[in-house]
């Protein structure tokens, strides 16, 4: 059994910053990719950023230069530092981890955390 627990969402004014955290626990043999997605009303769930076990990163064009993804391998955790936030960043943010348990390999999702950017 694998569990992902997210934290760090909230409300902030435009131009502000937030840091999201996601920690994976349970039967984890190896982690391949960790990432963040977001879902806002009327839109599909889109990739925000992801990082591979080798450290390669991918960012959505809309967040490049403003968001930074990082990991703490000892804690099986992934973080998303979000700076210069805009109203269009408002969404529910989900972490996703592609990992192996030793028996299975697949994607696991966090419960989601709301980020609201508004004046």
Residue pairs with C-beta under 8 A, 6 or more apart in sequence:
1 26
1 27
2 24
2 25
2 26
2 27
2 28
2 97
2 99
2 101
2 108
3 24
3 25
3 26
4 22
4 23
4 24
4 95
4 97
4 108
4 109
4 110
4 111
5 22
5 23
5 25
5 110
5 111
6 20
6 21
6 22
6 93
6 94
6 95
6 110
6 111
6 112
6 113
7 20
7 21
7 22
7 113
8 18
8 19
8 20
8 21
8 113
9 18
9 20
9 93
9 113
9 114
9 115
10 18
10 114
10 115
10 116
11 116
11 117
11 118
12 18
12 85
12 115
12 116
12 117
13 117
13 118
13 119
14 85
14 86
14 87
14 117
14 118
14 119
15 84
15 85
16 85
16 117
17 81
17 82
17 83
17 84
17 85
18 82
18 85
18 115
19 79
19 80
19 81
19 82
20 36
20 79
20 80
20 82
20 93
20 95
20 113
20 115
21 77
21 78
21 79
22 34
22 36
22 77
22 78
22 79
22 95
22 97
22 110
23 75
23 76
23 77
24 31
24 34
24 76
24 77
24 97
24 99
24 108
25 76
26 101
27 101
27 102
28 76
28 99
28 100
28 101
29 99
29 100
29 101
29 102
30 53
30 99
30 100
31 53
31 73
31 76
31 97
31 98
31 99
31 100
32 52
32 53
32 98
32 99
32 100
32 105
33 50
33 51
33 52
33 53
33 96
33 97
33 98
34 50
34 51
34 69
34 71
34 78
34 95
34 96
34 97
34 98
35 47
35 48
35 49
35 50
35 51
35 58
35 69
35 78
35 95
35 96
35 97
36 47
36 48
36 49
36 50
36 69
36 78
36 80
36 93
36 94
36 95
36 96
37 45
37 46
37 47
37 48
37 93
37 94
37 95
37 96
38 45
38 46
38 48
38 89
38 91
38 92
38 93
38 94
38 115
39 45
39 46
39 91
39 92
39 94
39 112
40 90
40 91
40 92
43 91
45 94
46 60
47 58
47 60
48 59
48 60
48 63
48 67
48 80
48 93
49 57
49 58
49 59
49 60
49 63
49 67
49 68
49 69
49 80
50 57
50 58
50 69
50 96
51 57
51 58
51 69
51 70
51 71
51 78
57 69
59 67
59 69
62 88
63 82
63 89
66 82
66 83
66 84
66 85
67 80
67 81
67 82
67 83
68 80
68 81
68 83
69 78
69 79
69 80
69 81
70 78
70 79
70 81
71 77
71 78
71 79
72 79
76 97
78 95
78 97
80 93
82 89
82 115
85 115
85 117
86 117
87 117
87 118
87 119
88 117
89 115
89 117
90 115
90 116
90 117
90 118
91 114
91 115
92 112
92 113
92 114
92 115
93 112
93 113
93 114
93 115
94 109
94 110
94 111
94 112
94 113
95 109
95 110
96 107
96 108
96 109
96 110
97 107
97 108
98 105
98 106
98 107
98 108
99 105
99 106
99 108
